[in-house]
Amino acid sequence: MVTTIQVDERTKNLLERLKIHNRESFNEVIKKLATAKFDSEPLSEEEIKDVEKSLDEIKAGKYYTHEQVKKKLNLK
């Protein structure tokens, strides 16, 4: 059975950011959220802004891969 739900644009964008890969469905994202264990203390507004900023940076390609970090630190 398939059901359609309505979400506003901001929620849709938040769900998009939670996808691990482009082909992951919203159903998979929502299922992960529904079964996740959460801390009892919610994030502060500042923490939420930091997370959103980090996600934007990742989407813009502003990150180092594990291999790049190892090379920069001269690790094997």
Helices and strands as residue ranges (DSSP letters): H 9-18, H 26-35, H 45-59, H 66-72
